[in-house]
């Protein structure tokens, strides 16, 4: 496509986005002023623009791998694990890009997609196999990515919704503009249960990837945060195999999976100077301190915040939403 033709198509998408802002159902967001319901998903304006630009202009390559998740489900940790596992032959642990930049700099996020920002792949931290992160649900991705004939892959991580809610609430308290005032846990709980939060509803998000995984298990690697916490080394090996760079017999003997798991552990990443003092600047101008991406990273932290009534309501919704799917999360998870 010529540059002139590309500019015309890009301008059409910008016009489409502007039109959508006037027509879509709206709601008050948790950390953005307004959310817009697009194809059944609640998105803030910049993410809506990213979705439409991605759907209209993103051209995947055969080796693209997408890290997907709902907000605060373990994305930061998986970024580190995927990048380090894929690039273990390129970077030594003593002089690693993650020591100089936070996990969110390791590969780009599609939610704020701008074609010009993804035109090249020549920076130190972007590997030859393209890694992308996103909180978009499966159904928002273009068919060029999700079609069974596509060789693109997804790594999806989900988490007990009660821990997602609590972690999301703490994170939003740090990002929410002062003019909007603080949001209480009760308010956040109500919005979460009703599905009217950024990228929500949560249950639809998880179920979309779960059902796609059942249909195409070779295309989607579905992880539970709690299972990774129980055995990170085993999941490093699964990641390596799935991404086409399996742990070799020699690496197994040298404890490579353990080294990666320890290097990317919550405790190690949080202790780094770049985490304590650095910041991530998104291409929409939003700046987030690296340390804000790390809080506790624990399983079951919801017990310190939610009432029994809150816990029961979320578990009840989970049972109803996941009924007959074969998927369980949270208190109803037999593991």
N, C-alpha and C positions, 0 to 999 in steps of 0.2 A: 504494500500500500504506500502511495506517495505521501510525502510529508504534508502536502496541502490537503489531501483526502483524509489523512489521519486527524488533522486539526479540525476538519469539518465534523468528523464523527465524534470527536471529543467534545466539541461545542454542543452537538445534539444531546449528548448525555448530560452535560451541565444543564441544559434547558429542561431535560426530562426530570432531573433532580429538583430543580426549582418548581416545576409543575407539581411534583409529588408532595412537596412541602405544603402546598395549598390545598391538596385534595385528601391526603391520608388522614385517618383517625389519629388523634393526638392524646397524650397523657403527660402528666408531670413526671419527670424522671427522678431517679435517686441522686444522681450527681450532675446531670445535664438538665437544663431548664425544661426541654420538651423531648418526648419520645414520639416516634412515628411508627405506626403499625404497617409494616411492609411485608406482604406475602405471609401474614400471620405472625410476624416477628417484630418485637419492639426494638427500634434502633434510634440512636441519637443522630442528628443531622449529618455529621461527618462520616459516621459509619454507613448511613444510608447512601451517601455519595460514593463511598468506597465500594459498597455492594453493587451499585448500578454501573460504576466504571469497570469493576471486575467482570460482571456479567457480560458487558458489551465489548470489552477490550482485552481482557487477560488471555494470553496465548500460552498454555502450559507446554513444558518440554516433557519428553518421555520419562525423564528421571526425577521429576518434581515430587517432593514429599511434603505433605501438609500436616503440621501439628495443630490439632483442633481440640477445643474444650470450651465449656462454659466458663465465665469469669470465675477466678479464684478456685480453680479445681486442680491446680498443680502445673499450670502452664510454664511458670518460671523454672521449676525444677526440670520438667521435660525438655525445655529448650536447651538447658545445660547438658543433660544426658545425651540428647540426640546429636547436638553439635560436637561434643567431645568424643562420642563413640564413632561418629562418621569420620572425624578428622584426626583420629588417634595416631595415624602415621605421619601427619603433617606437623603436629605441634607437641613439643615436650611439656610435661606438666609443670616444669620449673619456669617456663617462658611461654605461657599459654595466653591466648587472647582474652579469656575470661578473667585473667588476673589484672587486665588493663581496662576492660569494659564490662559492663553488666550483662547478664544473660539476654536482656532485651535488645542488645546490639548485635547478638550473634547471628540472627537472621531476621528478615523483614516481616512485618505483620500486614496481612492483606486487608484488614479492616479499614485502613486509611489509604487504600490503593490509589496510586497515581501512576499512569503508564510511564511517565518520564523517570520516576524514581526506581523503576525496575528494569531499565533498559540495559544496564551492564551488570556484570557479575565478577568484577575484578578487584574487590577490596579484600583485605587480608582475612576478614572473618567470614566471608561468604564462600562456601566450598563449591567445587565444580558441580556436584549434585545440588540442585537448588532446594533449600529448605524454606518453607513459609509457615508462619503461625497465623491463626485466626480464631476468633470467637464466633464466626458465622456458623449457623446451623447447616447441616448437610444440604438441605434443599435450596439454599441460596447459591451454591456453587454452580458454575456453568456446566452444561452437559459435556463439554470438552474435557472436564476434569473427572466427572462422576460416571460417565458412560462406561459400561463394562469393557468396551474395547480399548479404553484409555489405560495406559500403563502408569499413570500417576497413582500415588499411594497416600493413605492417611494414617496417622497415629492419633488415636483419640483417648483422652484421659477424662474420667468422670470421678466424682467424689460424693460422699454422703451429703445430701442436700442441706442437712442441718449445719454441717461444718462449712459448706459453701455460703450459706446465708450469713453466718457469723463473720467469716473471713471477708466477705463482700461488704458487710456493714462497716467493719473497721477500716477497710481500704477506702470506701466512699467518704467516710468522715474526714479523711486526709485530703481527698480531691475535691470535695464539694465546695463550690464558690461561697465565700462568706456571705454574700448578699442573699443566698438562698436559705441561710440559717442551717443549724444542724438537723439531721434526721435521726429520730429515735429508733431504737431497736424494734419497738412495737410497730412503728410506721413501716420500717423496712420489712418486717415479718409479713405484714398485710400485703404489701406490694409483691413480695416474693411468692406468697401463696396464690395470689391472683394472677401471677405471671406477668405483671406489668412492671418489669425491670429491664435494664439493658440486656439485649439478646434473649429475653424471655419469650415464652415460658421455659423454665429450666427443664421440666420433664419432657417437653416436646423436643428440646435440643438433644438430650441424651438418647431418647428413644429413636430419633431420626438416624443417628449414627449406629445405634445398636442394630436396628433392622437392616441397615445397609451392610453392616458387618456380617450378619447372618447370611445375606445373599452373596456377598463377595468377601469371604474371609481372607483371601489372598491379597485383597486390595486395602483392607482396613484392619489395623491392629488395635484392638479395643482393650484398654487398661483401666483398672480401678486403682485409684490413688492409694487406698488402704492396702492393696495387695503389693504394690511397689514398695511401700514402707516396710512390709514384712520381709521382703526378700529383694532388695534392690539389685544385687548381683545377677540373679536369674533374669530380671527384666532387662538389664543391660545386654545380656546375651540374646534375648528375644528381639530387642531393638536392632542389634548388630545384624542378626540373621535377616530380619525384615527389610532393613535398608540395603541389603546386598553386600555387607562387609562383615561376614561372620567372624566370630572369635576363633582364631586358629588354634591348633593343638599347642603350638609353642606359646602363644599368648595365654592360653589356659594354664599352662604350666607356670608361667611368669605372673599369674594373678592379675591379668589385665582388667577383667571385669570388676574385680574388687577395687583396683586402683581408680577406675573411672567412677565407681559408685562413691568412693570416699572423697575424691576430688570434687564431685558434684553434690555432695551431701549438703543438706540445709545448713548444718553447723559450719562447714567450711566456707560455703559461699557467703553466708552472713558475716563471717569474721573478716572477709577481705576488705582492704582499705577502699577499693573502688565501690564497694557496697556501702560503706560508712559515709563516704564523702562525695561520690559521683551521682550523676543524674541522667535519666533517659529523656531525650527530647524527641517527641513524635513529629512527623512531618506536618501535622496540623497546628504545631506550636505548643501543644501541651507538654509541660515539663513535670516529670515525676522523679522524686529522689529515689535512687536505687534501693535505699533502705526501706522505702515504703512497700516494696514488693515482698519483703520478708517480715513476717510477724512471729508466728510460733510453728506453723507447719505440722501441727500435731493432729492425730486422729482422735476424735471425741472431744475436742475443745468446746463444742456446743454445750456440753454439760455445765460449763461455767457461766452460761449466759441465758439459755432458754428454759422456760418453765415447762413443767410436765404437760400442760395443756398445749403449748407450742409444739413440743416434741411429738405429741400424739397426732396433732393435726397434719404435720408434715409427713409423718409415717403413713397416715391414712391416705393422703394424696398419692404418695409413692406407690402404695399397694394398688390403688385404683388405676393409676396411670400405667403401671407396668404389668397389670394383670394379664396373664396368658402370654407375656412376652418372653418369659424365661430369665428376665433380668431382675435382680434384687439389689437394693442399695440401702445402706444405713442399718437401722435396728432390725429390719426384717431380713438382712443378709445372713444366711446360715453360717457363713464363715466368720 
